[in-house]
């Protein structure tokens, strides 16, 4: 790990960047992309509440933790309002419950989920304008992206989950800006965040709802850190690159802190992908390849003899290891982290959607999963995959460098809106859905983000 920058200076850079970014300095394409990402967040949050197995329990848990207290903050799809901490927790956890939220390929994390959840709550407390909200969101994407690029896949290799562990630092800085905190307070909150940065990958081996919970806690704890810092509680001055700081503890060796800089115009939001499939991003390129091949060659499931998949080592760690377990995922969470399930579902239906999880016990799917083999390859980068499909009709090879939704092959407004409608329709009426889309398009013109948030609450 390069240690060319003192931790205090790095903390100053993070806080200073969050406070110093001006709306007028943000490129139009970055603003437009951030709006798309916000609409996607709203959709997956509403979908998580209505469709995810964990949705009802997460809502009930947030309600119990709130202890009957009410507040000014919206939980998507819920009629009553909550205190900001519990609203941020619930929205972030729900948004991650389907594993359908945005991803930054090179930082290997879901940035928007804890960020937007905390900012939505913060904007309702502070009665922020759309411009203020957008500027804070762009700052959060930029900070999270750059901090994540410094470690790349090294946090995953250590067994942690950077959406929660790296994510909290970006959320603290962005929410601190939105809440009007000064630089010293944000720096102290960053120091406190080291003690609240948590999230591991055991969910990928033995299921459970830890994954959405730890992302929810990243949003919740970021707001706690700011409140404690404002009250005068001091955080460590070396949270990120100290001897026992974040990079030394949570990442394997090799993080490039010397190359970490906040110079130049914001652009990290442009590097974030929107998911077309509700599962781990590491399986998406294989889904694209299998869907294309089975449709192009008009293959029936019984004609497929073998599907051989190669993916990067980090992806293999998440979705390919322990094939005996991954070929029989007992729950939706387990299936979301099984590339065997993903490829078999794509071969069975020539598509992949939330309905795919209705077939966990389907014998046809089991037979196909038994014909899938997976191996790690150092030659494949990012979220790519190579697929060799063998059938009674012939054999084909297909490499997918960038799955659908990546910056190189992005989903546009029409596709993002379609995804939002499909998820929001589970809990909101069509009029509210279209009004929300319109508000997001015009977000920079809103006097209060609370006007938009109110549309997320169905009538009692």
N, C-alpha and C positions, 0 to 999 in steps of 0.2 A: 504494500500500500504506500503510495507516494504521500508524503506529509509536508508539502511545500507551503501550505497555507495554515496559519494558526487557526484553531477552532473558533476563537473569539472573532477573528476577522471573517470567517465563513458564516458565523451566525449573524454578524452585522450585514454581510452581503445578502443573505436570505431575507432578513427583516427589511433591509434598505430597499431591496428590489420590490418586495411586496408593497411597500409604502410609496415608492417612487414612480411606479408605472402609471402613465397617463393614458386615458382613454384615446386621446387624439394620436398617440404614438402606436396604436395597435393597427396592424394592416387589416384592410376590409375583409380579406379572405380568412383571417384568423377569427375575426368577430363572427363571420358567417358560420364557420365550422364550429365555434363554441356554442352557437345557438342550436345547431344540429345535435351536438353532443348533449345539450341540456334537454332537448325534446326526447332524445333516446333515453336519458336517465329517467324522465318522468314516465315514459312508457314501461320500462322494465320494473320501475317501482310499483306502478299499478298492477302489472302482470304478476310480480312477486306476491303481492297481497292476495290476488284472486286465484292464482294457479299453482304457486309453489307449495309443496307439502308443508314446509315450515312456516308459511305465511300466517295462518291463524295463531300458532304458538308464539311467533315473534310479536304479533300485535298484543296478545294476552300478556306476554312477558313485559313489554314496554308499559302497558297499563298498570300492571302490578307494581313495577318499579316506581312509577310515578305516584303511587299511593293515593290515587284519587285526585291528585293535584291537576289543575287545568292551567293553561297558559295561552300565549298568542300564536302558537306555531302549529302548522298543518302537518298531518300524516296523510299521505296520498291514499284516497279512497275511504278515509275515516271521517265521520261527521263532526266529532268533537276535536278540540284543539288541546295541545300538550305543552308542558314546559319545553324550552328549546333543546335541552340535553336529550330528553327522551324522544322528541320528534326527530332529532338528527340520528339517533340510534336506530329508530324504527325505519326511517326512510332508507338509510344506508343498508341496513340488513335486508330489507325487502328487495331493494334494487339488486342485491348480489345473490338473492336466494335462487334465481333461475340460472345463474351463471351466463347471463345474456347481456351483460354490461360492457362498456367500451374497454379497449385494451391498447396499451402502448407496447409495441413489439419489442423494442430494444431496451426499454426499462423493465420489461416483463412484469407489468402491473396494470390493474384496473384503476385509472386515475379518477374518473368522474364520479364514481359512486360515493366515497366518503366526502369528496370535495363539495359536490352539489348539495348533498344532504345537510352538511353543516352550514353552507351559505344560504340555503333556503330558510333554515331556521333563523340564522343571523339576520337575514334581510327582513323577516317579519318582526323581529325584536327592534331593529334599528329603523324600520320603515324606509328601507333603502330603495333607491330608484333602479330602473333596469340598467342604466349605464354603470352605476356603482357596482351592481351585481356582476355584470359582464366583465368589468375591469378586474374585480377580485378573482373571478373564475379563470380568466386568462393568466393572471399572476400565479394562481395555484397550479394550473396545468404546466406553466413554464418551470416553476420551482420543482414540482414533483418529477417532471420529465428529466430535468437536468440532474437532480439528485439520483434518479434511477439510472440514468445513462452512466453515471460514475461507477455504479456497481454492476450493471448489466445482469447477468444470470447468477452472480455470485451469492446473492441472498437466497435464491432458490437452492443453490448447491449446498448451502449451510442448513437447509431444512425449514427456513422461515418463509413467510408469505408477505412480500413487499407491498401489496395493496394496502395492508394494514400497517406494516412496520415502517416502511418509507413514507407511506401516504400521510401519516399523522403530521409529519413535519410540514408538508405542503399545506395541509388543511389549517394548521395553526397559523401559518403566515397569511394565508388568504383570508381566513375568518377574522384574524386580527386587524387586517386592513379594513374589511367591511365594517367591523365594529368600532372603528375609530381609535384603536389602541396605539400608543406611541411605540417607538422603536425599542426602547428599553424593556417595556412590558412584553413585547413580542419575543425579544431575545430570551427573557426569563421563561416564557411559556415554551419556547423551543427546548430549553434546558430541562424543563419538567416533562416534556413529551418523551424524552428518552426513557423515563421510568414508566410510561404508559404505552410504549410501543410494543405491541404483542401480536402474535399470530404465527402459527406453524402449519406444516403441510400434512399432519397426520390424517386429516380428513381424506386425503387421496388414497389412503390405504385401508382405512376402517370406517369411512363414512361419518355420519353425525352432522349436526348443523353448526359446527364450529366455524366454518368458513364465512357464512353471512354474519354470524355473531361477532367475529373479530373485526370485520369491516365496519359493522355498526358501531363497535366500541371505538374505532379510530375516529369517527366523526364525533361521537359523544365525548371522548377523552380530550380531543383537541379543544372543545369548548370549555371543559373543566380546566385545562391547563391555562387558558387565557383568563378565566375568572380568578383562579388562584394567584396568577402572576399579578393581576391588577390589584389584588388584595395585599400584595407585598411579599408573597412567597417567592423565594429566589430559586431559580433553576441553575443547574451546573453550567459553567461557561464553556464546556467542551462536549456538547452532546453528540456531535456528528463524527469528529475525527480525533477525539481524545483517546488515551491509551485503552480505556474500557468503553469508548464511545460506540456509536451505532455501527460504523463501518468495520471497526475492529472486532466487534462482538457478533454482528449479524451477517457478515459477508465473509466468504473465503478470501484469501489473500489475492491482491491484484487490483483493487479498486483504484481508479484514477482520480484522486482528489486534486492532483496538480493540474489536471485539465478541466476542472470544474470552474465555470465562469458564468456570470450573468450579464455579460456584454451582448450588445446587438439587440435587434427587434425581436419580440416574442414570436415563436414559430412552433412550439411543441404541440399545441393543439392540432396542428396539421399532421402530426405524426401518429395520431390516435385513430384506431380502427373502430368501426361499428360492426358488431357481430350480426351475421345473418342466421346463425344457429345457436340454440340455447345449451351450449356445453363448453368445456374447456377449449380455449382458442387453439391449443396444440393439436386438436383433432380436425380442425376446419379444412386444412389443405387436403387431407385424406378424404373427407366428405365430398369436397369439390371434385376430386379425381374420380372417386367411385361413382358418384352421381352422373358425371359426364360420360364415363365409359359405359355404364349400364344402359343409359338412355340412348347414346349414340349407336351402340351395337344391339340394342333391343334385347337385352339379356334377361331371362327369367331367373329367379333365385336358385331354382334347382339346377340350372346350367352352370353355375359358378362352382369351380373346383378349389380355387385358392385365391386369396388376396394377400399379397406380401407388401408390407409397408415399412419404409425407412423414414425416420424422423430425427431431429436433433437430440442430443443426449438429455438436455433439460426437459424437453417434451416427453421423452421416453420415461424419465423418472416420474413424471406426473401421470401419464396416461397409458404407459406400456408395460411397466414392470409388474411382476407377479401375474403372468398370463392366466394361471388357473383361477385366480380370484377375479381378474378383470373380465374373463369370458362368461362369468355368471354374476353380474352385479345384482345384489339383492334390493337395492334402493335406487331412487332417482339420483341421489348424490353420487353413489358409486358408478352409476351409468354415465353421468356427466364427465367422469374422469376415467372412462374406458374407451380407448380408441378402437377396441374390438367391437364394442357395442355401436360406436359411431359408424364404422365402416359397414358393419352388417346391416344396420338400419338403413343406411344410404343405398345398399345393394337391394334390400327388400322392397323399399318404397320409392327409390329414385328421388328421394327427398329426405329432409331432416327437419323436424319441428318438435314442439312440445308434445304433440300427439305421439311421437316416437316412444315416449316413456310409458305409454299404455301397453306396450308389447314386451315388457320385461320378462314375462314367462312364456312368450310365444315359442313353441318348438321350432318353427321355421327360422326364427332369429337365432336360437341356440345353435342350430346346425350351421348357420352362416358364421357365427362367432368362432366356432371350432375350426373354420377354414381360414381364419385370419391369423397371420403371423406378423410380428412387429420386431424391428431391430433399431438400435441407435446408430446414427451415422454422423461423424464429425464433418463430413463433406456437405451436409445440409445446414443451411443457416436460418435464423429467425423462426418463423412459423411454417416453413416449407415442409414438403413431403414428397417422396417418390413412391409410386404405387405400381405394382405388377399384378395384373389380374389374369388368371388362367380360367378358361371355361371350355365347355365341350365344343364351342364354336371357334375357339382360337385364343391367342394370348396377346395382351397389349401392355405397354409400359407408358406411364404418364407422370411427369414431374410437375408439381405446382410450387412455384417459388413463393407466390404471394396469394394467400387465400382471399376470397371475396371480402371486401370491407377494408382491406389494408389501404394505406395512402396511395399505393401504386394502382389499385383497382377499387376506388372508393365507392361506397353507396352514396347516391345523391339525395337531394331533398325528397324526391318522390318516393324513393325506397325507404328512407328514414320515417317519413310520414306514414307510409303503409304499415311499417312495423309498429309504430306508435298506435295506430288505429286498431290493429289486431290485438294489442295488449290492453289498451285503455278501454276497449269495448266490453271487457269483462266486468267493469264496475261503474262506468260513467255513461250517461246518455249521449247520443250523437251530437246534440247541440253543444254540450260542454266540451266534447272532444274537438270539434272544429274550432270552438272559441279558444281552446288552449293552443292549438296549432297556430292560430292567428296571433295570439299574444306572444308566443315565442318568436315568430317572425319579426314582430315589432318590439322586441324586448328592450332595445335601446331607447325606445320612445315612451316606455311606461314610467309614470311618475312614482308608482309604488309596485314592487314585486308582489306585495300582498294581494293585489288585484288578480294576479295570475294564480297565486296559491289558493285563493278562495274557490276557484273553479275545480280544484282537486278534491273538494269536500262535497260529497253527495248530500242532498237534503235529508233531514231527519224524517 
